[in-house]
Structures are given as structure tokens and as C-alpha cells.
């Protein structure tokens, strides 16, 4: 789960319960999208701040990943 507000961006990962949690300062985060080829083209989305990064959406299809990138950037612009 990704939660954004003007001060903090929180990322929580886990199945049925939260196994990992990160918190970044929203004004300082970067949303980076990278592509690489293994057997199929794969997009990778990371949220970064000050050298710390978290990959998000690795389970999404490429088209869904593009929508997530758009939505995250749109949210950051409007908060």
C-alpha cells in the first residue's frame, strides 16, 4: 500500500499483514521508472529519497505499471 500526504509518503508491503514499512518525506521523493530486458521487457518502478529506495508494483503488468506511475506523479503534484 502506498499512502501520500503533503509531508510523508508511506509504503507498506506484505500479504495478509504488513511485513515491511518505509516512510519518506514527500517533498524529497523521486519516482523513477526503469525498463530492462530479461526474457520479456519489464518495467521497474522505485520510490527514492536520499539513497534509500523501494521497488513498488513489481506484480503489475507493464500497462498497469504505466498507470501507477501516472497516478503517483499526479498525486504528488496535487498535494
Secondary structure as a PSIPRED ss2 file (coil, helix, strand):
# PSIPRED VFORMAT (PSIPRED V4.0)

   1 X C   1.000  0.000  0.000
   2 X E   0.000  0.000  1.000
   3 X E   0.000  0.000  1.000
   4 X E   0.000  0.000  1.000
   5 X C   1.000  0.000  0.000
   6 X C   1.000  0.000  0.000
   7 X C   1.000  0.000  0.000
   8 X E   0.000  0.000  1.000
   9 X E   0.000  0.000  1.000
  10 X E   0.000  0.000  1.000
  11 X E   0.000  0.000  1.000
  12 X E   0.000  0.000  1.000
  13 X E   0.000  0.000  1.000
  14 X C   1.000  0.000  0.000
  15 X C   1.000  0.000  0.000
  16 X C   1.000  0.000  0.000
  17 X C   1.000  0.000  0.000
  18 X C   1.000  0.000  0.000
  19 X C   1.000  0.000  0.000
  20 X E   0.000  0.000  1.000
  21 X E   0.000  0.000  1.000
  22 X E   0.000  0.000  1.000
  23 X E   0.000  0.000  1.000
  24 X E   0.000  0.000  1.000
  25 X E   0.000  0.000  1.000
  26 X H   0.000  1.000  0.000
  27 X H   0.000  1.000  0.000
  28 X H   0.000  1.000  0.000
  29 X C   1.000  0.000  0.000
  30 X E   0.000  0.000  1.000
  31 X E   0.000  0.000  1.000
  32 X E   0.000  0.000  1.000
  33 X E   0.000  0.000  1.000
  34 X E   0.000  0.000  1.000
  35 X E   0.000  0.000  1.000
  36 X E   0.000  0.000  1.000
  37 X E   0.000  0.000  1.000
  38 X C   1.000  0.000  0.000
  39 X C   1.000  0.000  0.000
  40 X C   1.000  0.000  0.000
  41 X E   0.000  0.000  1.000
  42 X E   0.000  0.000  1.000
  43 X E   0.000  0.000  1.000
  44 X E   0.000  0.000  1.000
  45 X E   0.000  0.000  1.000
  46 X E   0.000  0.000  1.000
  47 X E   0.000  0.000  1.000
  48 X E   0.000  0.000  1.000
  49 X E   0.000  0.000  1.000
  50 X C   1.000  0.000  0.000
  51 X C   1.000  0.000  0.000
  52 X E   0.000  0.000  1.000
  53 X E   0.000  0.000  1.000
  54 X E   0.000  0.000  1.000
  55 X E   0.000  0.000  1.000
  56 X E   0.000  0.000  1.000
  57 X C   1.000  0.000  0.000
  58 X C   1.000  0.000  0.000
  59 X C   1.000  0.000  0.000
  60 X C   1.000  0.000  0.000
  61 X C   1.000  0.000  0.000
  62 X H   0.000  1.000  0.000
  63 X H   0.000  1.000  0.000
  64 X H   0.000  1.000  0.000
  65 X H   0.000  1.000  0.000
  66 X H   0.000  1.000  0.000
  67 X H   0.000  1.000  0.000
  68 X H   0.000  1.000  0.000
  69 X H   0.000  1.000  0.000
  70 X H   0.000  1.000  0.000
  71 X H   0.000  1.000  0.000
  72 X H   0.000  1.000  0.000
  73 X H   0.000  1.000  0.000
  74 X H   0.000  1.000  0.000
  75 X H   0.000  1.000  0.000
  76 X H   0.000  1.000  0.000
  77 X H   0.000  1.000  0.000
  78 X H   0.000  1.000  0.000
  79 X C   1.000  0.000  0.000
